[in-house]
Amino acid sequence: MGIVDIDRDQVVERRLSHPSQAPELLGKEFVTPYFQMDAERVQAFEYSTYLDSYAHPYGGEDGYGDDLVEGFHLLGMLDYLCNLAVWSDGPFIPWNYGLDKVRFVSVVRFSDLFRVRGVCTEVVDRGEQGHLLVNELVGEVRGREKPGFTAVQRVLWSTHE
């Protein structure tokens, strides 16, 4: 499926002309477009991470069902989704610097539309390296009050060319 063209008026992009302007993102909210997982890519993720041979399958009587999107797959989507909403036109590389306080709050299924709502809570000047952005993220599921996940993301906007 991929990006879903629904509620596009709620997308909030934060685009800068140059990465040196990163401090301007402090306190700013961003919202990605809605996204829906594609069964083929979920199967490819499970295959590449050996979840397809996992001893305790997700389905069955005691499981969450065959249409569950695994939590680490959701986290793997953060770079893609956040880069749709927070970006610089100038030369830079947004390095994934890690995640803190990750929580999987509720099940996300293939049929669910989800998006990321975030706010930049800290911008650390790393000198010649660039800026380290700290973003508090919520994986919102359309039509549901409880999010799919929450996380604190760290991204180094490196200006090394």
Order of alpha helices (4+ residues) and beta strands (2+ residues): beta-beta-beta-beta-alpha-alpha-alpha-beta-beta-beta-beta-beta
